[in-house]
Amino acid sequence: MRSENTHFEGGPLDGRVLPVLVGLNGLPPKTYEVPVPAAEKGGAPTVYVYRRVPSATTRRLGLPKGWKYAFDPEGKPGGHLPKWPWTKPGGRSGDGGSTGE
């Protein structure tokens, strides 16, 4: 698998450059989740969420040159499911949005 060195901004990984696996299209994932175990025994683990943003753009067409991850303090983990047009806003993707009648 191919990886790409990606910059991180904000949050606990601020200023770090980590290798991130890229997909078949050569892009890193839209979200990057960092699980942190609980400090106290029996506590809930914390998940930090980073969102992919363009690091620079071309002058002429405005296309992204590269990618970086920006910290999303209100990000919810697991938000990488497809959004179907028939699902309700804020609902799960498996709901279907129909009543079955």
N, C-alpha and C positions, 0 to 999 in steps of 0.2 A: 504494500500500500504506500502511496505517496503522501508525504506530509509537507507542510509549509510553515516556516517560522512566522508567528503572528504576534503583534503587539497587543497588550492589554492596558486599558486606561480605567482608573478609578477602582474603588473597592480594595480588597486585600491583595489583588494581583497587580496593583498599579506599577507601571514601569517595567514589568517583566515581559520577556519574549519567550513563548513556548511553542514547541512543534505541535501543530494541529493537523489531524488527518483530513485530507480533502476528498470530496466525492468523485464520481465518474465525470462530472462536468468541470472539475478543477476548482470548485468553490468550497470553502470551509462551511460548516453547518451554520444556520441562522442563529441558533442559540448555543451557548456553551455553559454547562452547569458544573459547578465545583461543589461537591458534597464535603461537608466538614462534620466530623463526629462531634457528639455532644461533649462539653467540658465536664459535666457532672454525670455520674453513673445513673442511667435510667432517664436521662433527659432526651429531648427531641433533637435530632441532628439538624444542622442548618445547611441550606443549599443557596449558594450565591449564583445569580444568573447574569450572564453577559450576552449582549446582543451584537450581531455583526453589523458594522457600519463601514462605509467607504473611507479609506485613509487619505486618498487624494483623487482628484479628477483630472481628466485631460482638459487642455485649454479650449480646444475647438469644439468638441462634441459633448463634453461634460460626462464622459464615461469613466467609471471607477478604474483607477490604476491598481489599487491593492485594497486589502481589507484589514481592519483592526476590530477588536472587541471593546465595547464600552459597557461599563458596569450599569446594571439596571436595578436600583435598590428596591423597586416595587415589583420586580419580575416574578412571575409565578413559574415554578419548575414544571416541566412536562407540557409546555405550550407549543409543541412542535407537531401536533396532529393536524391533518388536513381539515380545512374549513369548507364544508359542503354548503351549497346555497340553500338547501332545505332544512338546515339545522337552526335551532333557536339561538339568538345571541347569548353568549355566556353558558350555553348548555354543552353537554358532552357530544362528541362527534358521532357516537353510536345511537343517539336518541332517535334520529330520523325525523323528528318534528311532526309525525303524523299521529292521529288518534286511533287508527286502525278501523275506521268505520267504512 
